[in-house]
Amino acid sequence: MIAGPRTGLTELPGGATNVLSLPMTNRASCQPDGPRDTLSVLICLNLALVHIRKGNTTECEALLNEVFTSGIHILDGCYCLRAAASYVRAFQAFYENRLSDAKAHLRETVRLGKEEELHRLSASAFVTMGQIHLNEGNTSEGHKMTSAAIHVANRLPDIGIQLWASALLKGVANLRGDTEEETRWFSEHDRFSKLVIDEHMRAISAPEHQLIEVDYRRRSSGIDDAALYRVSKVLPGFIQETDWENIAKKKKKELAP
């Protein structure tokens, strides 16, 4: 859709085009020859992550196969995209419980990340590797990888990685029976959680948020439900023990005039 031909697009009022009327191809990327430029490869990698989270294994594999065939010359010429592609492969293997493959791809991600100082990607790889080691029962290696992740994330900073890593480190301390360390990471995790809640509440209280806020009363005007976009989760899925909805409601009342 990015670099392909524009034939077959439906013209809409004002010169706009309906991308849903694009002719279908047998390519997962919707491009006749597959992704062949930096932007289309980047978009395909992001789309692959969406497929992974939705459990669309077949679609994800088809998309990545195109990236590693049609777009291989792009990956060869760009360390950043190659590292990102390696991480997506690792994430796919992680979700499919192919932990050995996931670790191999993550090690490659870290190697490429170090060469180009891709700190955020390296931190993501470290915390994912830490999660894998902990899933395998390797507490020592899991603690090592997760500690490396939060060290990098604190320097960036990256709140998503900080949340994930602090939750893992809290769990490791609990397994080890280290009450002092568990209390420390509980406090850190709570602090990061409050930062996310505060940032979220500030964002939805901003006037600009009205531009994307969904009003379900518009259904009575004949707008198709499929056209309405609803965000079901705004916070990381790996934080499960916190009652996010009640916290958000309470915070919203505090901010109300």
C-alpha positions as CSV (number, residue, x, y, z in Angstrom):
1,M,0.0,0.0,0.0
2,I,3.0,2.3,0.5
3,A,5.0,1.8,-2.6
4,G,2.6,-0.2,-4.8
5,P,0.7,1.2,-7.8
6,R,-2.4,3.4,-7.1
7,T,-4.6,1.7,-9.7
8,G,-8.0,0.6,-8.4
9,L,-8.4,3.3,-5.6
10,T,-11.9,4.7,-5.2
11,E,-12.1,8.5,-5.4
12,L,-14.0,10.1,-2.5
13,P,-15.3,13.6,-2.2
14,G,-12.6,16.1,-1.8
15,G,-10.1,14.0,-3.7
16,A,-9.6,11.5,-0.9
17,T,-9.2,7.8,-1.7
18,N,-10.7,4.7,-0.1
19,V,-7.8,2.4,0.7
20,L,-10.2,-0.4,1.6
21,S,-11.0,-0.6,-2.2
22,L,-7.4,-1.4,-3.1
23,P,-7.2,-4.6,-5.2
24,M,-6.2,-7.6,-3.2
25,T,-2.9,-9.3,-3.8
26,N,-1.5,-12.6,-2.7
27,R,1.1,-10.6,-0.7
28,A,0.7,-10.2,3.1
29,S,2.1,-6.8,2.8
30,C,-0.5,-5.8,0.1
31,Q,2.4,-5.0,-2.2
32,P,2.7,-6.9,-5.5
33,D,6.4,-7.4,-5.1
34,G,6.6,-7.3,-1.3
35,P,8.2,-4.6,0.8
36,R,11.1,-3.1,-1.1
37,D,11.9,0.2,0.7
38,T,12.8,1.2,4.3
39,L,9.4,2.6,5.1
40,S,7.4,-0.4,3.9
41,V,9.8,-2.8,5.8
42,L,9.3,-0.8,9.0
43,I,5.5,-0.8,8.5
44,C,5.5,-4.6,7.9
45,L,7.5,-5.2,11.1
46,N,5.0,-3.1,13.1
47,L,2.1,-5.0,11.5
48,A,3.8,-8.3,12.3
49,L,3.9,-7.3,16.0
50,V,0.1,-6.6,15.8
51,H,-0.5,-10.1,14.3
52,I,1.7,-11.6,17.1
53,R,-0.4,-10.0,19.8
54,K,-3.6,-11.0,18.1
55,G,-2.4,-14.6,17.7
56,N,-2.5,-14.5,13.9
57,T,0.4,-16.9,13.5
58,T,-0.1,-17.5,9.8
59,E,-0.4,-13.9,8.8
60,C,2.6,-12.9,10.9
61,E,4.8,-15.7,9.3
62,A,3.7,-14.7,5.8
63,L,4.5,-11.1,6.4
64,L,7.9,-11.8,7.9
65,N,8.8,-14.2,5.1
66,E,8.2,-11.3,2.7
67,V,10.4,-9.0,4.8
68,F,13.2,-11.6,4.8
69,T,12.9,-12.2,1.0
70,S,11.7,-9.2,-0.9
71,G,13.1,-6.8,1.7
72,I,16.3,-8.6,2.5
73,H,18.4,-6.0,0.7
74,I,16.9,-3.3,2.9
75,L,17.8,-5.3,6.1
76,D,21.3,-5.9,4.8
77,G,21.8,-2.1,4.4
78,C,20.3,-1.0,7.7
79,Y,21.5,-2.2,11.1
80,C,18.5,-0.6,12.9
81,L,15.9,-2.5,10.8
82,R,17.9,-5.7,10.9
83,A,18.0,-5.5,14.7
84,A,14.2,-4.7,14.8
85,A,13.5,-7.6,12.5
86,S,15.5,-9.9,14.7
87,Y,13.5,-8.7,17.8
88,V,10.2,-9.3,16.0
89,R,11.3,-12.8,15.1
90,A,12.2,-13.3,18.8
91,F,8.9,-12.0,20.0
92,Q,7.1,-14.3,17.6
93,A,9.0,-17.3,18.9
94,F,8.4,-16.2,22.5
95,Y,4.6,-16.1,21.9
96,E,4.7,-19.5,20.2
97,N,6.7,-20.9,23.2
98,R,9.7,-21.6,21.0
99,L,12.0,-20.4,23.8
100,S,15.3,-21.6,22.3
101,D,14.6,-19.8,19.0
102,A,13.5,-16.7,20.9
103,K,16.7,-16.5,22.9
104,A,18.8,-17.0,19.7
105,H,17.0,-14.1,18.0
106,L,17.3,-11.9,21.1
107,R,21.0,-12.5,21.4
108,E,21.3,-11.3,17.8
109,T,19.2,-8.3,18.6
110,V,21.5,-7.4,21.5
111,R,24.6,-7.8,19.3
112,L,23.2,-5.5,16.6
113,G,21.9,-3.1,19.2
114,K,25.2,-2.7,20.8
115,E,26.9,-1.9,17.5
116,E,24.5,0.9,16.7
117,E,23.8,1.9,20.3
118,L,20.1,1.1,20.0
119,H,19.6,1.3,23.7
120,R,15.8,1.0,23.8
121,L,15.8,-2.1,21.5
122,S,18.6,-3.6,23.6
123,A,16.6,-3.0,26.8
124,S,13.5,-4.6,25.2
125,A,15.6,-7.6,24.3
126,F,17.1,-7.9,27.8
127,V,13.7,-7.8,29.6
128,T,12.2,-10.3,27.1
129,M,15.2,-12.6,27.6
130,G,14.8,-12.2,31.4
131,Q,11.1,-13.2,31.1
132,I,12.1,-16.3,29.1
133,H,14.7,-17.4,31.6
134,L,12.3,-17.0,34.5
135,N,9.7,-19.0,32.6
136,E,12.3,-21.7,32.3
137,G,13.0,-21.5,36.0
138,N,16.5,-20.1,35.6
139,T,16.2,-17.4,38.3
140,S,19.8,-16.4,38.3
141,E,20.0,-15.7,34.5
142,G,16.6,-14.1,34.6
143,H,17.6,-11.7,37.3
144,K,20.8,-10.9,35.4
145,M,19.0,-10.1,32.2
146,T,16.2,-8.1,33.9
147,S,18.7,-6.1,35.9
148,A,20.5,-5.2,32.7
149,A,17.2,-4.2,31.1
150,I,16.1,-1.8,33.9
151,H,19.6,-0.3,34.1
152,V,19.3,0.7,30.4
153,A,15.6,1.7,30.8
154,N,16.4,4.0,33.7
155,R,18.9,5.9,31.6
156,L,16.6,6.4,28.7
157,P,14.0,6.5,30.5
158,D,11.5,4.0,29.2
159,I,8.5,3.5,31.5
160,G,7.1,0.4,29.7
161,I,10.4,-1.5,30.2
162,Q,10.7,-0.1,33.8
163,L,7.2,-1.4,34.6
164,W,7.9,-4.9,33.1
165,A,11.4,-5.2,34.7
166,S,10.4,-4.0,38.1
167,A,7.5,-6.5,38.2
168,L,9.9,-9.3,37.2
169,L,12.5,-8.3,39.8
170,K,9.8,-8.1,42.5
171,G,8.8,-11.7,41.6
172,V,12.5,-12.9,41.7
173,A,13.0,-11.4,45.1
174,N,9.8,-13.2,46.3
175,L,11.1,-16.5,44.9
176,R,14.4,-15.9,46.7
177,G,12.7,-15.0,50.0
178,D,14.5,-11.6,50.0
179,T,11.9,-9.5,51.8
180,E,14.0,-6.3,51.7
181,E,14.6,-6.5,47.9
182,E,11.0,-7.4,47.3
183,T,9.8,-4.4,49.2
184,R,12.2,-2.2,47.2
185,W,11.0,-3.4,43.8
186,F,7.3,-3.3,45.0
187,S,7.9,0.4,45.8
188,E,9.6,1.0,42.4
189,H,6.9,-0.8,40.5
190,D,4.2,1.2,42.4
191,R,6.0,4.5,41.6
192,F,6.2,3.6,37.8
193,S,2.6,2.6,37.9
194,K,1.5,5.9,39.3
195,L,3.6,7.8,36.7
196,V,1.8,5.9,33.9
197,I,-1.6,6.6,35.5
198,D,-0.8,10.3,36.0
199,E,0.4,10.7,32.5
200,H,-2.6,8.9,31.1
201,M,-5.0,11.1,33.1
202,R,-3.2,14.3,32.0
203,A,-3.5,13.1,28.4
204,I,-7.2,12.3,28.5
205,S,-7.9,15.6,30.3
206,A,-6.2,17.6,27.5
207,P,-8.5,19.5,25.1
208,E,-6.8,17.7,22.2
209,H,-8.0,14.3,23.5
210,Q,-11.5,15.3,22.4
211,L,-10.3,14.8,18.8
212,I,-9.9,11.1,19.3
213,E,-12.6,10.4,22.0
214,V,-15.3,8.1,20.8
215,D,-18.9,9.1,21.4
216,Y,-21.1,6.0,21.2
217,R,-24.2,8.2,20.9
218,R,-23.1,8.7,17.3
219,R,-24.4,5.2,16.6
220,S,-27.9,6.7,16.5
221,S,-26.9,8.8,13.5
222,G,-26.3,5.7,11.4
223,I,-22.5,5.3,11.7
224,D,-21.5,1.7,11.4
225,D,-20.2,0.1,14.6
226,A,-17.2,-1.2,12.7
227,A,-16.2,2.4,12.0
228,L,-15.9,3.1,15.8
229,Y,-12.5,2.6,17.2
230,R,-12.2,1.7,20.9
231,V,-9.0,1.3,22.9
232,S,-9.6,-1.6,25.3
233,K,-6.3,-1.4,27.1
234,V,-4.1,1.6,27.5
235,L,-1.6,0.1,29.9
236,P,0.8,-2.8,29.5
237,G,-0.8,-6.2,29.6
238,F,1.9,-7.8,31.8
239,I,0.7,-5.7,34.8
240,Q,-2.2,-7.8,36.0
241,E,-2.4,-7.4,39.8
242,T,-3.3,-3.7,39.8
243,D,-7.0,-2.6,39.5
244,W,-6.3,-0.1,36.8
245,E,-9.9,0.8,36.1
246,N,-10.8,1.9,39.7
247,I,-7.5,3.8,40.0
248,A,-8.2,5.7,36.8
249,K,-11.8,6.5,37.8
250,K,-10.6,7.8,41.2
251,K,-7.9,9.9,39.6
252,K,-10.3,11.3,37.1
253,K,-12.6,12.4,39.9
254,E,-9.6,14.1,41.6
255,L,-8.8,16.0,38.4
256,A,-12.4,17.0,37.8
257,P,-13.2,20.7,38.3
